[in-house]
Amino acid sequence: MATEIIVNDGGAPARIIPFIADETIAAGDYCKMISTGEVEPCQASGNVGLGVSLTAATSGNIVNMVTGKGVVLKTYVSGTIAAGDRLFVGTALMYLQTAGTAETLEQAVATYVDSANTTGGAPALKKVIFG
């Protein structure tokens, strides 16, 4: 069996994106984004992560993460949102927002990866990873 982190079978492309580690991360750890905009390993069942670390890193350093989630795009978001929040399509307008009472994690369309958005009701262009 291979020991590489990436095993490319010629299918869907993976993307390697640099993030800042919040704590020590080993190569191969499944990681999530936290509200500071940094990443840390997901160590509990049910966490929604961004991808798998390609390289090891210590706190404050760059960790390259492999994600099959899709591309990073700027799109309209609304409300008070922190990095790492899962986003859903708004009910009245075409923008992304945090969950309301009816949404479940399975319905999320993106993960917020920008600085905190506190624009309230006014949509603003911010970075998200779709998927």
C-alpha positions in Angstrom: 0.0 0.0 0.0 1.2 3.5 -0.8 2.4 5.9 1.9 1.6 9.1 0.0 -1.1 11.5 1.2 -2.4 12.1 -2.4 -3.5 9.0 -4.3 -4.6 10.3 -7.7 -6.8 7.9 -9.6 -7.3 10.3 -12.5 -10.8 11.2 -11.2 -11.9 14.5 -9.8 -9.1 17.0 -9.2 -7.8 17.8 -5.8 -6.7 21.3 -4.8 -3.8 22.2 -2.5 -4.5 25.3 -0.5 -2.3 26.9 2.2 -3.8 27.7 5.6 -2.3 28.7 9.0 -2.2 26.0 11.6 -3.8 26.8 15.0 -2.0 23.8 16.6 0.4 21.0 15.7 -1.0 19.1 12.7 0.4 15.9 11.2 0.5 15.1 7.5 -2.7 13.2 6.8 -4.9 14.8 9.6 -8.5 15.7 8.6 -8.8 19.4 9.5 -11.5 22.0 10.0 -11.4 25.8 10.1 -12.1 27.5 13.4 -13.4 31.0 14.0 -9.9 32.6 13.9 -9.5 31.6 10.3 -6.9 29.0 11.2 -7.2 25.2 10.9 -6.9 22.4 13.4 -7.4 18.6 13.3 -11.0 17.3 13.5 -10.8 14.9 16.3 -14.5 14.1 16.9 -17.1 12.3 14.9 -19.5 14.7 13.1 -17.1 17.5 12.4 -17.2 19.1 9.0 -13.7 19.6 7.7 -12.1 21.3 4.7 -9.7 18.6 3.8 -6.6 16.6 4.7 -3.2 18.1 5.6 -0.5 17.3 3.0 2.3 18.6 5.2 2.9 18.7 8.9 2.9 22.1 10.6 3.2 23.6 14.1 1.0 26.4 15.4 1.3 29.7 13.4 2.9 28.0 10.4 1.5 27.2 7.0 -0.1 23.8 6.5 -0.9 22.8 2.9 -4.3 21.1 2.8 -5.7 18.9 0.0 -9.3 19.6 -0.6 -11.7 18.0 -3.0 -14.4 20.5 -1.9 -14.1 22.7 -4.9 -12.8 26.1 -5.6 -12.5 29.2 -3.4 -14.7 32.0 -4.7 -15.9 35.4 -3.6 -19.7 35.4 -3.3 -22.3 37.4 -1.4 -22.8 36.4 2.2 -25.0 38.0 4.8 -25.3 38.1 8.5 -22.8 37.6 11.3 -20.5 34.8 10.1 -17.1 33.5 11.5 -14.5 31.6 9.6 -15.3 27.9 9.5 -19.1 28.4 9.6 -21.1 26.2 7.2 -23.3 28.3 4.8 -26.7 27.8 3.3 -28.5 29.5 0.4 -30.6 32.4 1.8 -34.4 32.1 1.6 -35.2 35.6 0.2 -32.2 36.5 -1.9 -29.4 34.6 -3.6 -26.7 34.9 -1.0 -25.2 32.6 1.6 -25.9 32.7 5.3 -25.5 30.7 8.5 -28.1 28.1 9.3 -31.6 29.0 10.3 -34.0 26.7 12.2 -34.9 24.5 9.1 -31.4 23.8 7.7 -29.2 20.8 8.5 -25.5 20.3 7.8 -26.3 18.1 4.9 -27.9 21.1 3.2 -24.8 23.3 3.6 -23.3 24.4 0.2 -20.0 26.1 1.4 -17.6 26.8 4.2 -16.8 30.4 5.1 -13.0 31.1 4.9 -12.8 34.9 5.1 -12.5 37.3 8.0 -15.5 37.7 10.2 -18.5 39.2 8.4 -20.6 41.5 10.6 -22.5 43.4 7.9 -25.8 42.2 9.4 -28.4 42.2 6.7 -26.3 43.8 4.0 -24.8 41.2 1.7 -21.0 41.6 1.1 -18.5 39.7 -1.2 -16.4 37.3 0.9 -14.4 34.1 0.3 -16.0 30.7 0.6 -15.0 27.1 -0.3 -17.9 25.4 -2.1 -18.7 21.8 -1.5 
